Amino acid sequence: MIPISETGDADALEPLRSRYATQHHALRKFYYECSNLKYLTGLINVPKLGAEPPNLFDSGDGSSTPTLPARPSGLKAKSPPPAVGTPSPSAAEVAEQARILAQYEAQQSQLVAQREAEEQARKEREAAQQREYEELQRQQAERERMAQEQLMQSQMQAWNDQAAAQVNELQRQMLALQGQYERDQLLLEQYDRVSSVLECFS
């Protein structure tokens, strides 16, 4: 292994080191959760990892680099022997764990269905509110239209009343003029008769 101090590329390997540390902590958490499953620990040995990931980088003196075992070649992997002092789970325990898992899955399915139902109910409420808002807008527009029509009708009625009053006034004036004309004609006729009589006596 070439020490990093010789290459001078420590910064270039920093993303790999961060990813390595993240995967180590994720694997440690997974092993910890597996170790809490009784039916699983009765079948296999769950490894335990340290809090910090092993240092795989050579600091130059070879003291911090762990020695990795050589991978066996041509041999089939054997199942690890059962842990000493760890009793094998009984059929009842396995069934109980299966029941717990099934119950958990049923609860998760119920929660998902409940969330979907709540989301559907929320959408329906929003749609109903939108329809109610649109109906209120339509009613308001209808009221405004009717008010405009009533105003126009009132104005037309006022104009008609004013025009009728003007016509009535003109008719009254015409009748008054006609009466004055007829009176004037009577006075002229009377004047003519009186003048005729006077001429006869003169």
C-alpha positions as CSV (number, residue, x, y, z in Angstrom):
1,M,0.0,0.0,0.0
2,I,1.3,3.4,-0.9
3,P,1.1,5.9,2.0
4,I,-1.1,8.9,1.5
5,S,1.8,11.1,2.7
6,E,3.7,10.0,-0.4
7,T,0.9,10.8,-2.9
8,G,-0.3,14.0,-1.4
9,D,-3.9,13.3,-2.4
10,A,-5.5,13.2,1.1
11,D,-8.2,15.7,0.1
12,A,-9.1,13.8,-3.0
13,L,-9.9,10.7,-0.9
14,E,-12.0,12.6,1.6
15,P,-15.4,11.9,-0.1
16,L,-14.5,8.1,-0.1
17,R,-13.6,8.3,3.6
18,S,-16.9,10.1,4.4
19,R,-18.9,7.5,2.5
20,Y,-16.9,4.7,4.2
21,A,-17.8,6.1,7.6
22,T,-21.4,6.6,6.7
23,Q,-21.7,3.0,5.5
24,H,-20.0,1.7,8.7
25,H,-22.5,3.5,11.0
26,A,-25.4,2.3,8.8
27,L,-24.2,-1.3,9.0
28,R,-23.6,-1.0,12.8
29,K,-27.2,0.2,13.2
30,F,-28.5,-2.6,11.1
31,Y,-26.6,-5.2,13.1
32,Y,-27.9,-3.6,16.4
33,E,-31.5,-3.9,15.2
34,C,-31.0,-7.5,14.0
35,S,-29.5,-8.4,17.4
36,N,-32.8,-7.3,19.1
37,L,-34.8,-9.9,17.0
38,K,-34.8,-13.1,19.2
39,Y,-35.9,-15.4,16.4
40,L,-33.0,-14.1,14.2
41,T,-30.3,-14.4,16.9
42,G,-31.3,-18.0,17.5
43,L,-30.5,-18.8,13.8
44,I,-27.3,-16.8,13.2
45,N,-24.6,-14.9,15.0
46,V,-25.1,-11.2,14.5
47,P,-21.7,-9.4,14.2
48,K,-20.9,-6.5,16.4
49,L,-19.1,-3.4,15.1
50,G,-17.2,-0.8,17.0
51,A,-18.5,2.8,17.3
52,E,-15.8,4.1,14.9
53,P,-14.9,2.5,11.6
54,P,-11.5,0.8,11.2
55,N,-8.7,2.9,9.8
56,L,-7.9,1.6,6.4
57,F,-5.4,4.3,5.5
58,D,-1.7,3.8,6.0
59,S,-0.1,6.5,8.2
60,G,3.4,5.5,7.1
61,D,4.5,3.2,10.0
62,G,2.1,0.4,9.2
63,S,0.7,0.3,12.8
64,S,-2.8,1.6,12.1
65,T,-3.6,-0.5,9.0
66,P,-5.6,-3.6,10.1
67,T,-4.6,-7.0,8.8
68,L,-7.4,-8.5,6.7
69,P,-7.7,-12.2,6.5
70,A,-7.1,-13.9,3.1
71,R,-10.3,-14.9,1.3
72,P,-10.5,-18.7,1.0
73,S,-10.5,-20.0,-2.5
74,G,-12.3,-23.1,-3.7
75,L,-14.1,-23.6,-0.5
76,K,-17.9,-23.3,0.1
77,A,-19.0,-21.0,2.8
78,K,-20.2,-22.9,5.8
79,S,-22.9,-21.8,8.1
80,P,-21.6,-20.5,11.4
81,P,-22.0,-22.9,14.3
82,P,-24.7,-21.9,16.7
83,A,-23.6,-19.7,19.6
84,V,-22.7,-21.5,22.8
85,G,-25.4,-21.1,25.4
86,T,-27.9,-19.7,23.0
87,P,-31.0,-21.9,22.9
88,S,-32.7,-22.5,19.6
89,P,-36.1,-20.8,19.3
90,S,-39.1,-22.9,19.7
91,A,-41.9,-23.2,17.2
92,A,-44.1,-21.1,19.5
93,E,-41.5,-18.3,19.7
94,V,-41.1,-18.3,15.9
95,A,-44.9,-18.3,15.5
96,E,-45.1,-15.4,18.0
97,Q,-42.5,-13.4,16.1
98,A,-44.3,-14.1,12.9
99,R,-47.5,-13.0,14.5
100,I,-45.8,-9.8,15.7
101,L,-44.5,-9.1,12.2
102,A,-47.9,-9.7,10.6
103,Q,-49.5,-7.5,13.2
104,Y,-46.9,-4.8,12.5
105,E,-47.5,-5.0,8.7
106,A,-51.3,-4.9,9.3
107,Q,-50.8,-1.8,11.4
108,Q,-48.7,-0.2,8.7
109,S,-51.2,-1.1,6.0
110,Q,-54.0,0.4,8.2
111,L,-52.0,3.6,8.7
112,V,-51.4,3.9,5.0
113,A,-55.1,3.3,4.3
114,Q,-56.0,5.9,7.0
115,R,-53.6,8.4,5.5
116,E,-55.1,7.8,2.0
117,A,-58.6,8.2,3.4
118,E,-57.7,11.4,5.2
119,E,-56.1,12.7,2.0
120,Q,-59.2,11.8,0.0
121,A,-61.4,13.5,2.6
122,R,-59.3,16.6,2.5
123,K,-59.5,16.7,-1.3
124,E,-63.3,16.3,-1.1
125,R,-63.6,19.1,1.4
126,E,-61.5,21.4,-0.7
127,A,-63.6,20.5,-3.8
128,A,-66.8,21.2,-1.8
129,Q,-65.5,24.5,-0.5
130,Q,-64.5,25.5,-4.1
131,R,-68.0,24.6,-5.4
132,E,-69.6,26.6,-2.5
133,Y,-67.3,29.6,-3.3
134,E,-68.3,29.4,-7.0
135,E,-72.0,29.2,-6.1
136,L,-71.7,32.2,-3.8
137,Q,-70.0,34.1,-6.7
138,R,-72.7,33.1,-9.1
139,Q,-75.4,34.2,-6.7
140,Q,-73.6,37.5,-6.1
141,A,-73.3,38.1,-9.9
142,E,-77.1,37.2,-10.3
143,R,-78.0,39.7,-7.5
144,E,-75.9,42.4,-9.2
145,R,-77.5,41.7,-12.6
146,M,-81.0,41.9,-11.1
147,A,-80.1,45.2,-9.3
148,Q,-78.8,46.6,-12.6
149,E,-82.0,45.6,-14.4
150,Q,-84.2,47.1,-11.6
151,L,-82.2,50.3,-11.8
152,M,-82.6,50.5,-15.6
153,Q,-86.3,49.8,-15.3
154,S,-86.6,52.5,-12.6
155,Q,-84.8,55.0,-14.9
156,M,-86.9,54.1,-17.9
157,Q,-90.1,54.5,-15.8
158,A,-88.8,57.9,-14.6
159,W,-88.1,58.9,-18.1
160,N,-91.5,57.7,-19.3
161,D,-93.2,59.6,-16.4
162,Q,-91.2,62.8,-17.2
163,A,-92.1,62.5,-20.9
164,A,-95.8,61.9,-20.1
165,A,-95.8,64.9,-17.8
166,Q,-94.3,67.0,-20.6
167,V,-96.9,65.8,-23.1
168,N,-99.7,66.5,-20.6
169,E,-98.3,70.0,-20.1
170,L,-98.2,70.7,-23.8
171,Q,-101.7,69.4,-24.2
172,R,-102.9,71.7,-21.4
173,Q,-101.2,74.6,-23.0
174,M,-102.7,73.8,-26.4
175,L,-106.1,73.5,-24.9
176,A,-105.6,76.9,-23.2
177,L,-104.5,78.5,-26.4
178,Q,-107.5,77.0,-28.3
179,G,-109.9,78.3,-25.6
180,Q,-108.3,81.7,-25.8
181,Y,-108.6,81.7,-29.6
182,E,-112.3,80.8,-29.4
183,R,-113.0,83.5,-26.9
184,D,-111.1,86.0,-29.2
185,Q,-113.3,84.9,-32.1
186,L,-116.5,85.4,-30.1
187,L,-115.3,88.9,-29.2
188,L,-114.5,89.7,-32.8
189,E,-118.0,88.4,-33.9
190,Q,-119.6,90.5,-31.2
191,Y,-117.6,93.5,-32.2
192,D,-118.6,93.0,-35.9
193,R,-122.4,92.9,-35.0
194,V,-122.1,95.9,-32.8
195,S,-120.4,97.8,-35.6
196,S,-123.0,96.7,-38.1
197,V,-125.8,98.0,-35.9
198,L,-124.1,101.3,-35.4
199,E,-123.6,101.8,-39.1
200,C,-127.3,101.2,-39.6
201,F,-128.2,104.1,-37.3
202,S,-125.7,106.5,-38.5
